[in-house]
Amino acid sequence: MNAIDGTLVYKPKEFRFNGKTDIVALASSKLENYNLKDRLVILGNDSEARLEAINKGAGMYCCFLDRRN
């Protein structure tokens, strides 16, 4: 698996991806209204949302981290 100027942090034993992708801009409802099972999920820098995506069965997710200071 390749990353664009990034790091692969975790790779599950079994890769699950159904071909669907969600780009999630969080609102007050967080991820409760999203079906993320086996999908590619692109999130911002929100650690709670990342854990929730994993717990909801996301096949894989990408997280944006702004490293500019």
Buried (B, 14 or more C-beta within 10 A) or exposed (E): EEEEEEEEEEEEEEEEEEEEEBEBEBEEEEBEEBEBEBBBBBBBEBEEBBEBBBEBEBBBBEBEEEEEE
